[in-house]
Amino acid sequence: MKIENFSQLEEYRAKLDAARDPNQPTVTICGGTGCRAYGSEQVVAAARENLTEDQAHVRMTGCHGFCEKGPLVVVQPEGLFYARVQPKDIPEIVETTIKHGKVVERLSYVHPTTGEKIAHERDIPFYARQTRLLLNQNGHLDPTSIDEYIALGGYKSYAKALALTGDQIIEELIKSGLRGRGGAGFPTGIKWRTAKTEIERLKKLDPKYPGGFVACNADEGDPGAYMDRSLMEGNPHRVIEGMMIGAYAVGASRGYVYIRAEYPLAVHHLAMALDQAREMGLLGENILGTGFNFDIEIRLGAGAFVCGEETALLASIEGKRGEPRPRPPFPAISGLWAQPTVLNNVKSWASSTIILDKGAEWYAKIGTEKSKGTMIFSLVGTVSNTGLVEVPMGITLRELIFGIGGGIPNGKKFKAAQIGGPSGGCIPEQHLDTPIDYESLTSLGAIVGSGGLVVANEDTCMVDLARYFMNFVQEESCGKCVPCRIGTLRLLELLEKICAGQGEDGDIEKLERLSKFVNQGSLCALGQTAPNPVLTTLRYFRKEYEQHIYDHVCAAKVCKGLLSYRIIDTCTGCMVCARNCPAKAITGEKLKLHKIDPNLCERCGVCASVCKFNAIAIDTGQVWVNPKALQHA
């Protein structure tokens, strides 16, 4: 069906809405990448095999967010939540819940600290403490169906935008206070206005000028981050609609979504959504009879982290090597093929649909004075509840990690939160009550970034963590500028030296000087923020660096170069450790005390993991300890 005007769209929406029965039993099953990895496709197949449409509708949705508990099943309209469901569990759900309206308690969520079983999704703290604006539809619609999106209000904001002028739309964006969700936090409305002004100038010079471009940055490459990916997988039409609104507002004639080829499900759902929008007349020529022409193409990225930087991304779309260029001119003035280009993050485009629907004043009430709206974080690491979390800007780290995340598992202590991706910073325990907004995190040496949040417990070595992120950044450096290409390599070498137990007096000062050089001299934000993990760990965990260098101690027992293994007198001479040692460093006769040659030992911990008699001890530089008691093995 092709829709040719506003009234037809609303008539079609009313028809779809009337056909939806809100009281119909529906088994919604998470179809995000995480739950699919756990086998949710097989759960869907089992549900469709065991249920008729008269009993309940089976819907595979996008990511529900609570990835740690997948595969997830939610039975609507009651909202009964079942975790880690397997195909064999479906008959019991059908018999107990669908037929008799009772809860299958063994599949219910169990609170990690109280042990309380919680039946309803809305009552689970992970969901109850969130403010879901961007993710609110993910668990309620089939991402491959444009009809379901329209029935839930989809493309209403687009139709509303087409009834306004570009200036009116941009003014709403500015009043809303929306800032770019890709990491820089630049005001979205100002960027749109800059591009619109330049496009209008070019049209005055050439009345046949077709217009500029809009582009979506879906090249999400931060370790542990999957917010944009899940939004594209679960609700691609919302992102498309946001791009349509932006294109109309600034006068763009074409759009591009730059997305990683490693995200096949997101690419597949996006391509389907674009085809559906074209068939319905929402993309293409003379959209809804307004004379507005606009279409979107998908461009696949090859996995280069640097292509998350705006100018490198645009170069890659053009078919050039993905590396940044100096700014100004900024893309809003000279972007794709030297034409005005609005480039926003997935979350930024999606947010514009909500602002047009609810209004700028409504949106501006959420968040803080300078950081409005909500932000999606991927909460990962040593935290009880891992997954996607959408919260108002200004929420504290404590509420995010302990309220929504459920705290640190296994009775461990919180140590730090690494926020903002590999170029973010590590926030220690004393700043847990810091509000998460652009200004507050910057003052602590971190950044909001695109929403990556890695939680570290007491077993984490902060020097090793800095080394890990520096290794990532160094490998992903495009090599165009010397400060980033050479500076990050030298920083990595120093960190590896310290972790290997070869640190020297003056190394800390070298790290600080090099970090300043890389920060001030690098061409793009990737290089400029690359030293953040080093600088923040030095700022808040300097003692650990000093212990590594001067005391030859890794308090977390992580850095192998600072550990030594030996066999103690509980050894029975069973020879299991000797047989399993990959370095052949263990010698001794059967039924007699064995020995470890420190010159051959690779400190891999295999001996400790296979010993049944707790006969392996580790020298931490301070005291010999049993590794199994420390859960080292």
C-alpha positions in Angstrom: 0.0 0.0 0.0 1.3 3.5 -0.9 0.3 6.4 1.3 0.0 9.7 -0.6 -1.0 12.2 2.1 -1.3 12.9 5.8 -4.9 11.9 6.1 -4.3 8.5 4.5 -1.5 7.9 7.0 -3.7 8.6 9.9 -6.6 6.5 8.4 -4.2 3.6 8.0 -2.9 4.1 11.6 -6.4 4.1 12.9 -7.2 0.9 11.0 -4.1 -0.8 12.4 -4.8 0.4 15.9 -8.4 -0.9 15.7 -7.1 -4.3 14.7 -4.8 -4.5 17.7 -6.4 -6.1 20.8 -4.5 -4.8 23.8 -5.9 -7.7 25.9 -4.9 -10.4 23.5 -2.4 -12.8 25.2 0.9 -12.3 23.6 4.2 -14.1 24.2 7.0 -11.6 23.4 10.4 -13.2 23.0 13.6 -11.1 22.8 15.2 -11.3 19.4 18.3 -9.2 20.1 21.7 -10.5 19.2 22.5 -11.4 22.8 19.3 -13.5 23.3 19.8 -15.1 19.9 23.2 -16.2 21.0 21.5 -17.9 23.9 19.0 -19.6 21.6 16.0 -17.4 21.5 15.2 -18.3 17.9 14.6 -21.9 19.1 12.4 -20.6 21.9 10.3 -18.7 19.3 10.0 -21.9 17.2 8.9 -23.9 20.2 6.3 -21.2 21.2 4.8 -21.2 17.7 4.7 -25.0 17.7 2.9 -25.1 21.0 0.5 -22.2 20.6 -2.3 -21.5 18.3 -3.1 -17.9 17.4 -6.4 -18.3 19.3 -4.4 -19.0 22.4 -1.8 -16.4 22.2 0.1 -14.4 19.6 3.9 -15.0 19.4 6.0 -12.0 18.7 9.8 -11.9 18.3 10.9 -8.4 19.3 14.1 -6.4 19.5 16.4 -6.3 22.5 14.6 -6.0 25.9 17.9 -4.8 27.5 18.3 -7.3 30.3 20.9 -9.3 28.3 22.4 -11.1 31.3 19.1 -13.0 31.8 18.4 -14.1 28.2 16.6 -15.6 26.5 13.8 -13.4 27.8 10.1 -14.1 27.5 7.5 -11.6 28.6 3.8 -12.7 28.6 1.5 -9.8 27.8 -0.7 -8.0 28.8 0.1 -9.1 32.4 3.8 -8.4 31.8 5.0 -11.7 33.4 8.8 -11.9 33.0 10.6 -15.2 32.5 14.4 -15.4 32.4 16.8 -17.8 30.7 14.0 -19.6 29.0 14.8 -22.8 27.0 12.6 -24.4 24.3 11.8 -27.2 26.8 10.2 -24.6 29.1 7.6 -23.5 26.6 5.1 -26.3 27.2 5.0 -25.4 30.9 4.6 -21.7 30.2 1.7 -22.5 27.9 0.0 -24.9 30.4 0.6 -22.8 33.5 0.5 -19.2 32.3 -1.5 -19.1 29.0 -4.1 -21.7 30.0 -4.4 -21.2 33.7 -3.1 -17.6 34.3 -0.5 -18.7 36.9 3.2 -17.9 37.2 6.0 -20.4 36.5 8.0 -19.4 39.5 11.2 -21.2 38.7 11.6 -19.0 35.6 10.9 -15.8 37.4 13.5 -13.1 38.1 15.4 -13.6 41.4 16.7 -10.4 43.1 20.5 -10.8 43.4 20.7 -9.7 47.1 17.4 -10.4 48.7 16.6 -13.6 46.8 13.0 -12.4 46.2 11.3 -13.8 43.2 9.7 -11.0 41.1 7.0 -12.0 38.6 6.3 -8.8 36.7 8.7 -7.0 34.4 7.6 -3.6 35.7 8.6 -4.5 39.3 12.1 -5.7 38.5 14.5 -2.9 39.7 16.5 -3.1 36.5 13.4 -1.9 34.6 11.5 0.0 37.3 14.3 2.5 37.8 14.8 3.3 34.1 13.2 6.1 32.0 12.7 4.4 28.7 12.0 6.8 25.8 14.2 5.4 23.1 13.9 1.8 24.1 10.2 1.9 25.2 9.0 0.0 22.1 11.8 -2.5 21.8 9.9 -5.2 23.7 6.5 -4.5 22.2 6.9 -4.6 18.4 8.3 -6.8 15.6 11.2 -4.8 14.2 10.5 -6.3 10.7 7.0 -4.9 10.6 6.3 -1.3 9.6 2.6 -1.8 10.4 3.4 -2.5 14.1 5.6 0.6 14.2 2.8 2.8 12.6 0.2 1.3 14.9 2.3 2.4 17.9 2.5 6.0 16.6 5.3 5.6 14.2 5.9 8.3 11.5 3.5 10.6 13.4 6.4 12.9 14.2 7.5 12.8 10.6 4.0 13.8 9.4 4.0 16.6 12.0 7.4 17.8 10.8 6.2 18.0 7.2 3.5 20.4 8.3 6.1 22.7 9.8 8.9 24.8 8.4 12.5 23.7 8.7 13.1 26.7 11.0 10.3 25.6 13.3 11.6 22.1 13.6 15.1 23.3 14.3 13.8 25.7 17.0 12.1 22.8 18.7 15.4 20.9 18.7 17.2 23.9 20.2 14.6 24.5 22.9 14.7 20.8 23.8 18.4 21.0 24.7 19.3 17.8 22.9 23.0 17.3 22.6 24.7 14.8 20.3 24.7 11.3 21.8 27.8 10.1 19.9 30.2 11.5 22.5 30.9 15.1 21.7 27.7 16.5 23.2 27.4 19.3 20.7 23.9 20.9 20.6 21.9 19.0 17.9 19.7 22.0 16.9 22.7 24.3 16.3 24.3 21.7 14.0 21.1 21.4 12.0 20.7 25.2 11.8 24.3 25.6 10.6 23.7 23.1 7.8 20.4 24.6 6.8 21.9 28.1 6.5 24.6 26.8 4.2 22.2 24.8 2.1 20.0 27.9 1.6 23.1 29.9 0.7 24.0 27.4 -2.0 20.5 27.3 -3.4 20.5 31.0 -3.8 23.7 30.7 -5.9 22.2 27.8 -7.9 18.4 27.3 -7.9 19.0 23.8 -9.2 21.1 22.8 -6.2 19.6 19.5 -5.0 20.4 20.0 -1.3 22.8 18.6 1.2 23.1 15.3 3.1 22.2 13.7 6.4 24.2 10.8 7.8 23.8 8.4 10.7 26.8 7.2 12.6 26.0 3.6 13.5 29.7 2.6 13.6 29.7 1.5 17.2 33.0 0.0 18.1 33.6 0.7 21.8 34.5 -2.5 23.7 31.4 -3.7 25.6 29.1 -1.2 23.9 26.0 -2.2 21.9 23.4 0.5 22.4 23.2 1.7 18.9 23.3 -1.8 17.5 20.4 -2.9 19.7 18.3 0.2 18.8 18.8 -0.5 15.1 18.0 -4.1 15.5 14.9 -3.5 17.7 13.4 -0.4 16.2 15.0 0.6 12.9 12.0 2.7 11.8 12.5 5.1 14.7 16.0 5.9 13.5 14.9 6.2 9.9 12.0 8.6 10.9 14.5 10.8 12.8 16.7 11.0 9.7 13.7 11.9 7.6 12.8 14.7 10.0 16.3 16.1 9.9 16.6 15.9 6.2 13.3 17.8 5.7 14.4 20.4 8.3 17.7 21.3 6.8 16.9 20.7 3.1 18.8 17.5 2.4 18.0 15.2 -0.5 19.8 12.1 0.5 20.8 10.2 3.6 23.4 7.5 4.5 23.5 5.1 7.4 27.1 4.1 8.1 26.9 0.8 10.0 29.4 -2.0 10.7 29.3 -5.1 8.6 29.8 -7.1 11.8 26.2 -6.2 12.8 24.3 -8.4 10.3 21.0 -8.5 12.2 20.9 -4.6 12.5 21.8 -4.3 8.8 19.1 -6.8 7.8 16.4 -5.1 9.8 17.4 -1.7 8.6 17.4 -2.8 5.0 13.9 -4.3 5.5 12.7 -1.1 7.1 14.0 1.1 4.3 12.3 -1.1 1.7 9.0 -1.0 3.6 9.2 2.8 3.9 9.8 3.2 0.2 6.9 0.8 -0.7 4.6 2.8 1.5 5.7 6.1 0.0 7.4 7.5 3.1 10.7 7.6 1.3 11.3 8.5 -2.3 9.7 11.2 -4.5 7.0 13.6 -3.5 6.6 12.2 0.1 3.0 12.4 1.4 2.2 14.8 -1.5 4.4 17.5 -0.1 6.9 17.7 -3.0 9.7 16.6 -0.6 12.1 14.1 -2.1 14.4 12.0 0.1 16.0 8.6 0.3 18.5 6.7 2.4 21.3 4.3 1.5 23.2 1.9 3.8 27.0 2.0 3.7 28.8 -0.8 5.5 31.9 -0.1 7.6 34.8 -2.6 7.7 35.3 -2.3 11.5 37.8 0.5 11.8 37.2 2.2 15.2 38.5 5.5 13.8 35.6 5.7 11.4 33.4 6.6 14.4 35.1 10.0 14.1 32.9 12.1 11.9 35.3 13.2 9.2 36.8 9.7 8.9 33.3 8.2 8.6 32.4 10.7 5.8 35.6 9.9 4.0 34.8 6.2 4.2 31.3 6.8 2.7 32.9 8.6 -0.2 35.1 5.5 -0.8 38.3 7.0 0.5 40.5 5.8 3.3 38.8 6.2 6.6 41.0 8.8 8.4 40.1 12.2 9.9 40.9 15.6 8.4 41.5 18.9 10.1 38.4 21.0 11.1 37.2 23.6 10.2 35.4 23.4 7.9 33.0 21.2 9.9 30.8 18.7 8.1 27.7 20.9 8.5 29.5 23.3 6.2 31.5 21.0 4.0 30.9 17.3 4.6 30.1 14.5 2.0 31.6 15.5 -1.3 32.2 19.0 0.1 28.5 19.5 0.6 26.7 20.5 3.9 26.1 17.3 5.9 24.4 16.7 9.2 26.0 13.7 10.9 24.3 12.5 14.1 24.5 9.3 16.2 21.8 6.7 16.1 20.4 7.8 19.5 20.4 11.5 18.4 18.3 10.8 15.3 15.9 8.6 17.3 15.5 11.3 20.0 14.3 13.9 17.5 11.2 11.8 16.8 10.3 11.9 20.5 10.9 15.7 20.7 8.6 16.3 17.7 6.0 14.1 19.2 6.0 15.2 22.9 7.3 18.8 22.4 10.5 20.5 23.4 9.3 21.7 26.8 8.3 18.2 27.8 11.7 16.8 26.8 13.6 19.6 28.4 12.2 18.7 31.8 14.1 15.5 31.7 17.8 15.5 32.8 19.8 18.4 34.1 20.1 22.1 33.2 22.8 21.6 30.6 22.3 17.9 29.7 18.7 17.1 28.7 16.8 13.9 28.0 17.8 10.3 28.5 21.0 8.4 27.7 21.4 4.7 26.9 24.3 3.0 28.6 25.6 -0.5 28.1 26.2 -1.6 31.7 28.8 -4.4 31.6 31.7 -5.8 33.7 31.5 -7.0 37.3 28.0 -5.9 38.0 25.0 -8.2 38.9 22.6 -6.9 36.2 24.3 -6.4 32.9 22.5 -5.0 29.8 21.1 -1.8 28.2 20.0 0.9 30.6 18.2 4.1 29.6 18.2 6.7 32.3 17.8 10.5 32.6 20.9 12.5 32.3 22.1 13.5 35.7 21.5 10.1 37.4 24.4 9.2 39.7 26.8 6.4 39.1 25.7 4.9 42.4 22.1 4.7 41.3 23.1 3.3 37.9 25.5 0.7 39.3 23.9 -0.3 42.6 20.2 0.6 42.0 19.7 -0.6 38.5 22.8 -2.8 38.1 22.2 -4.6 41.4 25.7 -3.9 42.7 28.8 -6.0 42.6 28.3 -9.8 42.6 30.0 -12.4 44.9 30.4 -10.0 47.8 33.2 -8.1 46.0 33.8 -4.4 46.5 33.3 -1.7 43.8 36.6 -0.2 42.6 36.0 1.9 39.5 33.7 2.6 36.6 35.3 3.1 33.2 32.9 5.3 31.3 32.9 6.8 27.8 34.5 3.9 25.8 38.2 3.2 25.4 38.9 6.9 25.4 36.9 7.5 28.5 38.1 7.7 32.1 38.0 5.6 35.3 35.8 7.0 38.1 36.7 5.7 41.6 34.4 4.9 44.6 34.7 8.4 46.1 32.9 9.9 43.1 30.0 7.4 42.9 27.5 10.2 43.7 28.7 12.2 40.7 25.8 13.0 38.4 26.3 11.6 34.9 26.3 14.6 32.6 28.7 16.1 30.2 30.2 18.8 32.5 30.5 16.7 35.6 32.3 13.8 34.0 34.6 16.1 32.1 35.6 17.6 35.5 36.6 14.2 36.7 38.7 13.4 33.6 36.1 11.2 31.9 33.5 11.6 29.1 29.9 10.5 28.5 31.0 9.2 25.2 28.5 7.1 23.3 27.4 5.3 26.5 29.8 2.5 27.3 30.1 1.8 31.0 32.4 -1.0 32.3 32.3 -1.7 36.1 35.5 -3.0 37.8 35.7 -4.7 41.2 38.5 -5.0 43.7 40.1 -7.8 41.7 40.9 -5.4 38.9 44.4 -4.0 38.4 44.0 -0.4 37.3 47.4 -0.3 35.6 46.5 -3.4 33.6 43.1 -1.9 32.8 44.8 1.3 31.4 47.1 -1.0 29.4 44.1 -2.9 27.9 42.4 0.3 26.7 45.6 1.8 25.5 46.3 -1.4 23.5 42.9 -1.0 21.9 43.3 2.6 21.0 46.9 2.1 19.7 45.7 -0.7 17.4 42.8 1.4 16.1 44.9 4.5 15.5 44.7 5.4 11.8 48.4 6.5 11.9 47.8 9.8 10.1 49.2 12.1 12.8 52.4 11.5 14.8 51.2 12.3 18.3 48.6 9.6 18.1 50.5 7.1 16.0 53.7 7.2 18.0 52.5 8.7 21.3 49.9 6.0 22.0 52.5 3.3 21.1 55.0 4.8 23.6 52.3 5.0 26.3 51.4 1.3 25.7 55.1 0.3 25.9 55.5 2.1 29.2 52.3 0.4 30.6 53.4 -3.0 29.4 56.8 -2.4 31.0 55.2 -1.5 34.3 52.8 -4.5 34.2 55.8 -6.8 33.5 57.5 -5.8 36.7 60.2 -3.7 34.9 59.0 -0.3 35.8 61.6 2.3 36.8 61.7 5.6 38.7 60.5 8.3 36.4 58.0 6.2 34.4 55.0 7.8 36.0 56.3 11.3 35.0 56.9 10.0 31.4 53.3 8.7 31.2 52.0 12.2 32.3 54.2 14.1 29.8 53.4 11.8 26.9 49.7 11.9 27.7 49.8 15.7 27.6 51.6 15.6 24.2 49.1 13.1 22.7 46.1 15.0 24.0 47.3 18.4 22.7 48.8 17.3 19.4 46.5 14.7 18.0 44.4 15.5 15.0 41.0 14.0 16.0 39.1 13.2 19.2 40.3 9.6 19.1 43.9 10.7 19.7 43.0 13.7 21.9 41.0 11.5 24.4 43.2 8.4 24.1 45.3 9.2 27.3 42.1 9.5 29.5 42.4 5.9 30.9 46.0 6.6 31.8 45.4 10.0 33.2 42.4 9.0 35.4 44.1 5.9 36.7 47.2 8.0 37.6 44.9 10.6 39.2 42.8 8.2 41.3 45.0 5.1 41.6 48.5 6.4 41.6 49.4 4.2 44.5 49.0 1.1 42.3 51.5 2.5 39.8 53.9 3.1 42.6 53.4 -0.4 44.0 54.1 -1.9 40.6 57.3 0.2 40.1 58.8 0.5 43.5 57.4 -2.5 45.5 57.1 -4.9 42.6 53.6 -5.7 43.8 50.4 -6.1 41.9 47.8 -5.9 44.7 45.1 -7.4 42.5 47.3 -10.4 41.6 46.7 -9.8 37.9 50.1 -8.8 36.4 52.0 -12.0 35.8 55.4 -10.3 35.8 54.9 -9.4 39.4 53.9 -12.9 40.6 55.9 -16.1 41.5 54.5 -19.6 42.0 55.9 -22.3 44.3 54.7 -25.7 45.6 54.2 -26.0 49.3 54.3 -29.1 51.6 50.7 -30.1 51.1 51.9 -31.5 47.7 51.3 -35.3 47.5 53.5 -35.8 44.4 50.5 -36.8 42.3 52.3 -35.3 39.3 49.1 -33.8 37.8 50.6 -30.3 37.8 53.7 -31.5 36.1 51.8 -33.2 33.3 49.7 -30.1 32.7 52.4 -27.4 32.9 52.7 -26.0 29.3 56.2 -24.7 30.1 57.5 -28.0 31.6 58.6 -25.9 34.6 57.6 -28.4 37.3 59.8 -31.3 38.3 59.8 -33.9 41.0 59.4 -37.6 41.6 56.1 -39.4 42.1 54.8 -39.1 45.7 57.4 -36.5 46.6 57.3 -32.7 46.9 57.6 -31.1 43.5 59.4 -27.8 42.5 58.7 -25.0 40.1 61.6 -23.5 38.1 61.0 -19.7 38.2 63.0 -19.2 35.1 60.7 -21.5 33.1 57.4 -20.7 34.7 55.1 -18.6 32.5 52.8 -17.8 35.5 49.8 -19.1 33.6 48.1 -20.5 36.7 47.4 -23.9 35.2 49.1 -25.7 38.0 46.9 -24.0 40.6 43.7 -24.8 38.6 44.5 -28.6 38.4 45.9 -29.1 41.9 43.4 -30.9 44.2 45.5 -30.4 47.3 45.9 -26.6 47.4 49.6 -27.1 47.1 50.3 -24.1 44.8 51.1 -20.8 46.4 51.7 -17.4 44.8 54.2 -14.7 45.9 52.4 -11.4 45.5 55.6 -9.5 46.5 54.3 -9.2 50.1 53.1 -12.6 51.2 52.6 -16.2 49.9 48.9 -16.8 49.3 46.8 -19.7 48.2 45.4 -18.8 44.8 42.2 -20.8 45.1 41.3 -18.8 48.2 41.6 -15.7 46.1 39.7 -17.3 43.2 42.9 -16.5 41.2 42.6 -19.7 39.2 
